[in-house]
């Protein structure tokens, strides 16, 4: 499952460097990508997060149809990942 964490880091880097992913949102995603042992058993949520980062669009809610993910989706998934963490 290390592959999913590497893909998450790569997608986050791409969206941060060349997309609109802000630093305040990229930083906690990088934390997840760089600490796979802290998220054992939550790989499904990491896959969801990866999809959200890949399809991130700052204007995802700005139309009649939601066709991408916005910051609220990513923050919600990060919160789910952190549940039960000490």
Biopython code that builds the backbone (N, CA, C, O; Angstrom):
import numpy as np
from Bio.PDB.StructureBuilder import StructureBuilder

atoms = [
    (1, "UNK", "N", (0.811, -1.204, 0.000)),
    (1, "UNK", "CA", (0.000, 0.000, 0.000)),
    (1, "UNK", "C", (0.852, 1.265, 0.000)),
    (1, "UNK", "O", (0.311, 2.369, -0.064)),
    (2, "UNK", "N", (2.157, 1.127, 0.070)),
    (2, "UNK", "CA", (3.025, 2.314, 0.056)),
    (2, "UNK", "C", (2.838, 3.111, -1.231)),
    (2, "UNK", "O", (3.052, 4.323, -1.254)),
    (3, "UNK", "N", (2.439, 2.428, -2.296)),
    (3, "UNK", "CA", (2.232, 3.082, -3.583)),
    (3, "UNK", "C", (1.199, 4.206, -3.488)),
    (3, "UNK", "O", (1.392, 5.273, -4.072)),
    (4, "UNK", "N", (0.112, 3.977, -2.761)),
    (4, "UNK", "CA", (-0.952, 4.981, -2.659)),
    (4, "UNK", "C", (-0.450, 6.252, -1.971)),
    (4, "UNK", "O", (-0.864, 7.358, -2.317)),
    (5, "UNK", "N", (0.435, 6.087, -1.006)),
    (5, "UNK", "CA", (0.975, 7.254, -0.309)),
    (5, "UNK", "C", (1.940, 8.029, -1.204)),
    (5, "UNK", "O", (1.978, 9.258, -1.166)),
    (6, "UNK", "N", (2.713, 7.309, -2.004)),
    (6, "UNK", "CA", (3.608, 7.963, -2.962)),
    (6, "UNK", "C", (2.799, 8.708, -4.023)),
    (6, "UNK", "O", (3.159, 9.818, -4.414)),
    (7, "UNK", "N", (1.717, 8.104, -4.482)),
    (7, "UNK", "CA", (0.853, 8.761, -5.459)),
    (7, "UNK", "C", (0.202, 10.004, -4.862)),
    (7, "UNK", "O", (0.044, 11.020, -5.539)),
    (8, "UNK", "N", (-0.174, 9.912, -3.590)),
    (8, "UNK", "CA", (-0.767, 11.066, -2.912)),
    (8, "UNK", "C", (0.227, 12.219, -2.843)),
    (8, "UNK", "O", (-0.132, 13.367, -3.104)),
    (9, "UNK", "N", (1.464, 11.921, -2.496)),
    (9, "UNK", "CA", (2.471, 12.985, -2.434)),
    (9, "UNK", "C", (2.698, 13.594, -3.821)),
    (9, "UNK", "O", (2.800, 14.814, -3.955)),
    (10, "UNK", "N", (2.775, 12.759, -4.835)),
    (10, "UNK", "CA", (3.008, 13.249, -6.194)),
    (10, "UNK", "C", (1.842, 14.122, -6.675)),
    (10, "UNK", "O", (2.065, 15.190, -7.246)),
    (11, "UNK", "N", (0.618, 13.680, -6.450)),
    (11, "UNK", "CA", (-0.556, 14.447, -6.881)),
    (11, "UNK", "C", (-0.655, 15.766, -6.125)),
    (11, "UNK", "O", (-1.020, 16.792, -6.699)),
    (12, "UNK", "N", (-0.331, 15.733, -4.843)),
    (12, "UNK", "CA", (-0.372, 16.956, -4.039)),
    (12, "UNK", "C", (0.682, 17.937, -4.518)),
    (12, "UNK", "O", (0.413, 19.133, -4.633)),
    (13, "UNK", "N", (1.880, 17.441, -4.799)),
    (13, "UNK", "CA", (2.947, 18.303, -5.318)),
    (13, "UNK", "C", (2.526, 18.941, -6.639)),
    (13, "UNK", "O", (2.750, 20.131, -6.862)),
    (14, "UNK", "N", (1.917, 18.144, -7.505)),
    (14, "UNK", "CA", (1.472, 18.650, -8.807)),
    (14, "UNK", "C", (0.417, 19.749, -8.640)),
    (14, "UNK", "O", (0.512, 20.808, -9.260)),
    (15, "UNK", "N", (-0.575, 19.490, -7.806)),
    (15, "UNK", "CA", (-1.645, 20.476, -7.603)),
    (15, "UNK", "C", (-1.136, 21.723, -6.875)),
    (15, "UNK", "O", (-1.610, 22.830, -7.133)),
    (16, "UNK", "N", (-0.182, 21.545, -5.974)),
    (16, "UNK", "CA", (0.367, 22.682, -5.243)),
    (16, "UNK", "C", (1.252, 23.531, -6.147)),
    (16, "UNK", "O", (1.147, 24.757, -6.147)),
    (17, "UNK", "N", (2.120, 22.886, -6.914)),
    (17, "UNK", "CA", (3.063, 23.613, -7.774)),
    (17, "UNK", "C", (2.411, 24.182, -9.028)),
    (17, "UNK", "O", (2.759, 25.280, -9.461)),
    (18, "UNK", "N", (1.468, 23.444, -9.615)),
    (18, "UNK", "CA", (0.938, 23.831, -10.919)),
    (18, "UNK", "C", (-0.573, 24.033, -10.946)),
    (18, "UNK", "O", (-1.131, 24.421, -11.972)),
    (19, "UNK", "N", (-1.226, 23.776, -9.837)),
    (19, "UNK", "CA", (-2.675, 23.958, -9.759)),
    (19, "UNK", "C", (-3.003, 25.069, -8.782)),
    (19, "UNK", "O", (-2.219, 25.998, -8.589)),
    (20, "UNK", "N", (-4.154, 24.962, -8.177)),
    (20, "UNK", "CA", (-4.616, 25.989, -7.244)),
    (20, "UNK", "C", (-4.656, 25.523, -5.796)),
    (20, "UNK", "O", (-5.243, 26.198, -4.952)),
    (21, "UNK", "N", (-4.041, 24.378, -5.490)),
    (21, "UNK", "CA", (-4.088, 23.857, -4.125)),
    (21, "UNK", "C", (-3.272, 24.764, -3.214)),
    (21, "UNK", "O", (-2.060, 24.892, -3.394)),
    (22, "UNK", "N", (-3.924, 25.397, -2.234)),
    (22, "UNK", "CA", (-3.201, 26.325, -1.358)),
    (22, "UNK", "C", (-2.319, 25.592, -0.343)),
    (22, "UNK", "O", (-2.551, 24.426, -0.022)),
    (23, "UNK", "N", (-1.324, 26.289, 0.141)),
    (23, "UNK", "CA", (-0.375, 25.700, 1.093)),
    (23, "UNK", "C", (-1.069, 25.204, 2.353)),
    (23, "UNK", "O", (-0.728, 24.139, 2.868)),
    (24, "UNK", "N", (-2.047, 25.968, 2.859)),
    (24, "UNK", "CA", (-2.726, 25.579, 4.101)),
    (24, "UNK", "C", (-3.459, 24.254, 3.947)),
    (24, "UNK", "O", (-3.714, 23.568, 4.937)),
    (25, "UNK", "N", (-3.799, 23.887, 2.710)),
    (25, "UNK", "CA", (-4.466, 22.619, 2.456)),
    (25, "UNK", "C", (-3.475, 21.538, 2.045)),
    (25, "UNK", "O", (-3.659, 20.364, 2.369)),
    (26, "UNK", "N", (-2.425, 21.933, 1.331)),
    (26, "UNK", "CA", (-1.413, 20.965, 0.891)),
    (26, "UNK", "C", (-0.626, 20.400, 2.072)),
    (26, "UNK", "O", (-0.324, 19.207, 2.095)),
    (27, "UNK", "N", (-0.293, 21.233, 3.044)),
    (27, "UNK", "CA", (0.542, 20.782, 4.169)),
    (27, "UNK", "C", (-0.017, 19.568, 4.904)),
    (27, "UNK", "O", (0.725, 18.608, 5.110)),
    (28, "UNK", "N", (-1.296, 19.561, 5.312)),
    (28, "UNK", "CA", (-1.797, 18.358, 5.994)),
    (28, "UNK", "C", (-1.896, 17.139, 5.076)),
    (28, "UNK", "O", (-1.801, 16.005, 5.545)),
    (29, "UNK", "N", (-2.086, 17.361, 3.787)),
    (29, "UNK", "CA", (-2.116, 16.234, 2.849)),
    (29, "UNK", "C", (-0.711, 15.646, 2.708)),
    (29, "UNK", "O", (-0.544, 14.427, 2.679)),
    (30, "UNK", "N", (0.305, 16.525, 2.622)),
    (30, "UNK", "CA", (1.690, 16.041, 2.603)),
    (30, "UNK", "C", (1.994, 15.237, 3.866)),
    (30, "UNK", "O", (2.701, 14.231, 3.805)),
    (31, "UNK", "N", (1.470, 15.668, 4.998)),
    (31, "UNK", "CA", (1.696, 14.943, 6.251)),
    (31, "UNK", "C", (1.168, 13.514, 6.142)),
    (31, "UNK", "O", (1.848, 12.567, 6.537)),
    (32, "UNK", "N", (-0.023, 13.361, 5.614)),
    (32, "UNK", "CA", (-0.591, 12.019, 5.434)),
    (32, "UNK", "C", (0.301, 11.200, 4.502)),
    (32, "UNK", "O", (0.628, 10.052, 4.804)),
    (33, "UNK", "N", (0.690, 11.781, 3.386)),
    (33, "UNK", "CA", (1.487, 11.058, 2.395)),
    (33, "UNK", "C", (2.828, 10.606, 2.957)),
    (33, "UNK", "O", (3.346, 9.563, 2.558)),
    (34, "UNK", "N", (3.386, 11.369, 3.867)),
    (34, "UNK", "CA", (4.727, 11.091, 4.382)),
    (34, "UNK", "C", (4.735, 10.258, 5.657)),
    (34, "UNK", "O", (5.802, 9.940, 6.181)),
    (35, "UNK", "N", (3.556, 9.901, 6.161)),
    (35, "UNK", "CA", (3.470, 9.104, 7.393)),
    (35, "UNK", "C", (2.501, 7.933, 7.217)),
    (35, "UNK", "O", (1.496, 7.849, 7.924)),
    (36, "UNK", "N", (2.797, 7.029, 6.279)),
    (36, "UNK", "CA", (1.849, 5.938, 5.996)),
    (36, "UNK", "C", (1.565, 5.040, 7.192)),
    (36, "UNK", "O", (0.452, 4.527, 7.310)),
    (37, "UNK", "N", (2.517, 4.835, 8.068)),
    (37, "UNK", "CA", (2.268, 3.940, 9.201)),
    (37, "UNK", "C", (1.214, 4.503, 10.153)),
    (37, "UNK", "O", (0.561, 3.746, 10.872)),
    (38, "UNK", "N", (1.047, 5.801, 10.159)),
    (38, "UNK", "CA", (0.038, 6.423, 11.029)),
    (38, "UNK", "C", (-1.381, 6.211, 10.499)),
    (38, "UNK", "O", (-2.355, 6.446, 11.213)),
    (39, "UNK", "N", (-1.492, 5.771, 9.254)),
    (39, "UNK", "CA", (-2.816, 5.633, 8.640)),
    (39, "UNK", "C", (-3.102, 4.205, 8.196)),
    (39, "UNK", "O", (-3.906, 3.979, 7.291)),
    (40, "UNK", "N", (-2.444, 3.245, 8.834)),
    (40, "UNK", "CA", (-2.726, 1.834, 8.552)),
    (40, "UNK", "C", (-4.185, 1.546, 8.856)),
    (40, "UNK", "O", (-4.723, 1.998, 9.866)),
    (41, "UNK", "N", (-4.808, 0.801, 7.985)),
    (41, "UNK", "CA", (-6.216, 0.472, 8.160)),
    (41, "UNK", "C", (-7.145, 1.544, 7.612)),
    (41, "UNK", "O", (-8.363, 1.366, 7.614)),
    (42, "UNK", "N", (-6.584, 2.656, 7.143)),
    (42, "UNK", "CA", (-7.396, 3.737, 6.590)),
    (42, "UNK", "C", (-7.029, 4.009, 5.133)),
    (42, "UNK", "O", (-7.214, 5.117, 4.631)),
    (43, "UNK", "N", (-6.508, 2.987, 4.467)),
    (43, "UNK", "CA", (-6.070, 3.156, 3.085)),
    (43, "UNK", "C", (-7.217, 3.569, 2.164)),
    (43, "UNK", "O", (-7.008, 4.300, 1.196)),
    (44, "UNK", "N", (-8.426, 3.098, 2.468)),
    (44, "UNK", "CA", (-9.567, 3.504, 1.650)),
    (44, "UNK", "C", (-9.729, 5.024, 1.672)),
    (44, "UNK", "O", (-9.960, 5.644, 0.634)),
    (45, "UNK", "N", (-9.605, 5.622, 2.861)),
    (45, "UNK", "CA", (-9.727, 7.078, 2.960)),
    (45, "UNK", "C", (-8.570, 7.783, 2.269)),
    (45, "UNK", "O", (-8.743, 8.873, 1.724)),
    (46, "UNK", "N", (-7.402, 7.176, 2.288)),
    (46, "UNK", "CA", (-6.260, 7.757, 1.583)),
    (46, "UNK", "C", (-6.531, 7.741, 0.079)),
    (46, "UNK", "O", (-6.178, 8.689, -0.622)),
    (47, "UNK", "N", (-7.149, 6.678, -0.418)),
    (47, "UNK", "CA", (-7.524, 6.627, -1.833)),
    (47, "UNK", "C", (-8.554, 7.699, -2.169)),
    (47, "UNK", "O", (-8.478, 8.325, -3.226)),
    (48, "UNK", "N", (-9.506, 7.911, -1.283)),
    (48, "UNK", "CA", (-10.497, 8.971, -1.484)),
    (48, "UNK", "C", (-9.787, 10.322, -1.527)),
    (48, "UNK", "O", (-10.065, 11.145, -2.399)),
    (49, "UNK", "N", (-8.877, 10.546, -0.589)),
    (49, "UNK", "CA", (-8.122, 11.794, -0.548)),
    (49, "UNK", "C", (-7.318, 11.999, -1.823)),
    (49, "UNK", "O", (-7.259, 13.108, -2.353)),
    (50, "UNK", "N", (-6.704, 10.938, -2.312)),
    (50, "UNK", "CA", (-5.944, 11.016, -3.558)),
    (50, "UNK", "C", (-6.846, 11.466, -4.712)),
    (50, "UNK", "O", (-6.471, 12.350, -5.482)),
    (51, "UNK", "N", (-8.014, 10.870, -4.831)),
    (51, "UNK", "CA", (-8.948, 11.280, -5.887)),
    (51, "UNK", "C", (-9.354, 12.739, -5.723)),
    (51, "UNK", "O", (-9.442, 13.475, -6.705)),
    (52, "UNK", "N", (-9.597, 13.153, -4.499)),
    (52, "UNK", "CA", (-9.995, 14.536, -4.243)),
    (52, "UNK", "C", (-8.889, 15.519, -4.614)),
    (52, "UNK", "O", (-9.160, 16.573, -5.190)),
    (53, "UNK", "N", (-7.652, 15.180, -4.289)),
    (53, "UNK", "CA", (-6.536, 16.055, -4.629)),
    (53, "UNK", "C", (-6.358, 16.117, -6.147)),
    (53, "UNK", "O", (-6.161, 17.195, -6.708)),
    (54, "UNK", "N", (-6.427, 14.978, -6.800)),
    (54, "UNK", "CA", (-6.279, 14.944, -8.261)),
    (54, "UNK", "C", (-7.346, 15.787, -8.962)),
    (54, "UNK", "O", (-7.068, 16.446, -9.964)),
    (55, "UNK", "N", (-8.560, 15.758, -8.429)),
    (55, "UNK", "CA", (-9.691, 16.455, -9.060)),
    (55, "UNK", "C", (-10.022, 17.769, -8.350)),
    (55, "UNK", "O", (-11.127, 18.288, -8.506)),
    (56, "UNK", "N", (-9.085, 18.313, -7.577)),
    (56, "UNK", "CA", (-9.321, 19.554, -6.840)),
    (56, "UNK", "C", (-9.548, 20.715, -7.790)),
    (56, "UNK", "O", (-8.840, 20.876, -8.784)),
    (57, "UNK", "N", (-10.539, 21.513, -7.468)),
    (57, "UNK", "CA", (-10.796, 22.736, -8.218)),
    (57, "UNK", "C", (-11.375, 23.755, -7.251)),
    (57, "UNK", "O", (-12.381, 23.502, -6.589)),
    (58, "UNK", "N", (-10.740, 24.886, -7.178)),
    (58, "UNK", "CA", (-11.169, 25.924, -6.248)),
    (58, "UNK", "C", (-12.597, 26.387, -6.544)),
    (58, "UNK", "O", (-13.275, 26.896, -5.652)),
    (59, "UNK", "N", (-13.061, 26.218, -7.784)),
    (59, "UNK", "CA", (-14.404, 26.635, -8.179)),
    (59, "UNK", "C", (-15.377, 25.465, -8.326)),
    (59, "UNK", "O", (-16.358, 25.568, -9.062)),
    (60, "UNK", "N", (-15.122, 24.375, -7.646)),
    (60, "UNK", "CA", (-15.934, 23.164, -7.800)),
    (60, "UNK", "C", (-17.400, 23.389, -7.467)),
    (60, "UNK", "O", (-18.267, 22.723, -8.034)),
    (61, "UNK", "N", (-17.691, 24.296, -6.575)),
    (61, "UNK", "CA", (-19.076, 24.542, -6.160)),
    (61, "UNK", "C", (-19.729, 25.685, -6.934)),
    (61, "UNK", "O", (-20.874, 26.040, -6.654)),
    (62, "UNK", "N", (-19.019, 26.264, -7.900)),
    (62, "UNK", "CA", (-19.482, 27.494, -8.542)),
    (62, "UNK", "C", (-20.321, 27.249, -9.780)),
    (62, "UNK", "O", (-20.083, 27.886, -10.806)),
    (63, "UNK", "N", (-21.242, 26.400, -9.729)),
    (63, "UNK", "CA", (-22.084, 26.158, -10.891)),
    (63, "UNK", "C", (-23.302, 25.374, -10.473)),
    (63, "UNK", "O", (-23.563, 25.185, -9.285)),
    (64, "UNK", "N", (-24.030, 24.929, -11.443)),
    (64, "UNK", "CA", (-25.235, 24.171, -11.125)),
    (64, "UNK", "C", (-24.912, 22.731, -10.742)),
    (64, "UNK", "O", (-25.703, 22.070, -10.068)),
    (65, "UNK", "N", (-23.755, 22.251, -11.170)),
    (65, "UNK", "CA", (-23.388, 20.856, -10.912)),
    (65, "UNK", "C", (-21.996, 20.796, -10.282)),
    (65, "UNK", "O", (-21.088, 21.528, -10.676)),
    (66, "UNK", "N", (-21.852, 19.938, -9.329)),
    (66, "UNK", "CA", (-20.535, 19.756, -8.709)),
    (66, "UNK", "C", (-19.785, 18.715, -9.520)),
    (66, "UNK", "O", (-20.177, 17.548, -9.538)),
    (67, "UNK", "N", (-18.712, 19.116, -10.193)),
    (67, "UNK", "CA", (-17.981, 18.224, -11.083)),
    (67, "UNK", "C", (-16.544, 17.979, -10.637)),
    (67, "UNK", "O", (-15.790, 17.290, -11.323)),
    (68, "UNK", "N", (-16.161, 18.541, -9.484)),
    (68, "UNK", "CA", (-14.812, 18.348, -8.945)),
    (68, "UNK", "C", (-14.908, 18.424, -7.428)),
    (68, "UNK", "O", (-16.002, 18.530, -6.873)),
    (69, "UNK", "N", (-13.763, 18.371, -6.761)),
    (69, "UNK", "CA", (-13.716, 18.460, -5.303)),
    (69, "UNK", "C", (-13.158, 19.809, -4.895)),
    (69, "UNK", "O", (-12.285, 20.362, -5.564)),
    (70, "UNK", "N", (-13.667, 20.331, -3.798)),
    (70, "UNK", "CA", (-13.163, 21.597, -3.292)),
    (70, "UNK", "C", (-12.494, 21.396, -1.936)),
    (70, "UNK", "O", (-12.346, 20.270, -1.460)),
    (71, "UNK", "N", (-12.095, 22.502, -1.327)),
    (71, "UNK", "CA", (-11.369, 22.421, -0.056)),
    (71, "UNK", "C", (-12.192, 21.766, 1.047)),
    (71, "UNK", "O", (-11.630, 21.080, 1.901)),
    (72, "UNK", "N", (-13.493, 21.957, 1.050)),
    (72, "UNK", "CA", (-14.331, 21.361, 2.093)),
    (72, "UNK", "C", (-14.304, 19.838, 2.029)),
    (72, "UNK", "O", (-14.303, 19.174, 3.065)),
    (73, "UNK", "N", (-14.284, 19.286, 0.831)),
    (73, "UNK", "CA", (-14.215, 17.826, 0.675)),
    (73, "UNK", "C", (-12.904, 17.290, 1.235)),
    (73, "UNK", "O", (-12.892, 16.289, 1.951)),
    (74, "UNK", "N", (-11.807, 17.955, 0.910)),
    (74, "UNK", "CA", (-10.482, 17.510, 1.369)),
    (74, "UNK", "C", (-10.373, 17.650, 2.881)),
    (74, "UNK", "O", (-9.864, 16.747, 3.546)),
    (75, "UNK", "N", (-10.836, 18.752, 3.431)),
    (75, "UNK", "CA", (-10.786, 18.958, 4.885)),
    (75, "UNK", "C", (-11.604, 17.888, 5.599)),
    (75, "UNK", "O", (-11.177, 17.373, 6.633)),
    (76, "UNK", "N", (-12.763, 17.551, 5.068)),
    (76, "UNK", "CA", (-13.612, 16.520, 5.677)),
    (76, "UNK", "C", (-12.889, 15.169, 5.696)),
    (76, "UNK", "O", (-12.904, 14.471, 6.710)),
    (77, "UNK", "N", (-12.262, 14.804, 4.584)),
    (77, "UNK", "CA", (-11.542, 13.529, 4.524)),
    (77, "UNK", "C", (-10.348, 13.543, 5.465)),
    (77, "UNK", "O", (-10.075, 12.541, 6.127)),
    (78, "UNK", "N", (-9.635, 14.652, 5.537)),
    (78, "UNK", "CA", (-8.520, 14.754, 6.489)),
    (78, "UNK", "C", (-9.021, 14.570, 7.924)),
    (78, "UNK", "O", (-8.363, 13.915, 8.732)),
    (79, "UNK", "N", (-10.170, 15.140, 8.235)),
    (79, "UNK", "CA", (-10.744, 14.994, 9.578)),
    (79, "UNK", "C", (-11.062, 13.526, 9.859)),
    (79, "UNK", "O", (-10.787, 13.032, 10.952)),
    (80, "UNK", "N", (-11.638, 12.828, 8.878)),
    (80, "UNK", "CA", (-11.935, 11.405, 9.054)),
    (80, "UNK", "C", (-10.646, 10.599, 9.263)),
    (80, "UNK", "O", (-10.618, 9.660, 10.058)),
    (81, "UNK", "N", (-9.597, 10.968, 8.555)),
    (81, "UNK", "CA", (-8.319, 10.270, 8.716)),
    (81, "UNK", "C", (-7.729, 10.474, 10.108)),
    (81, "UNK", "O", (-7.067, 9.587, 10.647)),
    (82, "UNK", "N", (-7.971, 11.629, 10.674)),
    (82, "UNK", "CA", (-7.394, 11.953, 11.982)),
    (82, "UNK", "C", (-8.201, 11.397, 13.138)),
    (82, "UNK", "O", (-7.702, 11.355, 14.263)),
    (83, "UNK", "N", (-9.433, 10.968, 12.898)),
    (83, "UNK", "CA", (-10.248, 10.402, 13.968)),
    (83, "UNK", "C", (-9.538, 9.189, 14.554)),
    (83, "UNK", "O", (-9.109, 8.288, 13.833)),
    (84, "UNK", "N", (-9.426, 9.189, 15.868)),
    (84, "UNK", "CA", (-8.775, 8.085, 16.554)),
    (84, "UNK", "C", (-7.260, 8.203, 16.627)),
    (84, "UNK", "O", (-6.604, 7.353, 17.229)),
    (85, "UNK", "N", (-6.694, 9.246, 16.023)),
    (85, "UNK", "CA", (-5.232, 9.455, 16.104)),
    (85, "UNK", "C", (-4.922, 10.126, 17.436)),
    (85, "UNK", "O", (-5.677, 10.980, 17.901)),
    (86, "UNK", "N", (-3.851, 9.751, 18.023)),
    (86, "UNK", "CA", (-3.394, 10.362, 19.280)),
    (86, "UNK", "C", (-2.128, 11.119, 19.033)),
    (86, "UNK", "O", (-1.573, 11.711, 19.958)),
]
sb = StructureBuilder()
sb.init_structure("model")
sb.init_model(0)
sb.init_chain("A")
sb.init_seg("    ")
for serial, (resi, resn, name, xyz) in enumerate(atoms, 1):
    if name == "N":
        sb.init_residue(resn, " ", resi, " ")
    sb.init_atom(name, np.array(xyz, "f"), 0.0, 1.0, " ", f" {name:<3s}", serial, name[0])
structure = sb.get_structure()
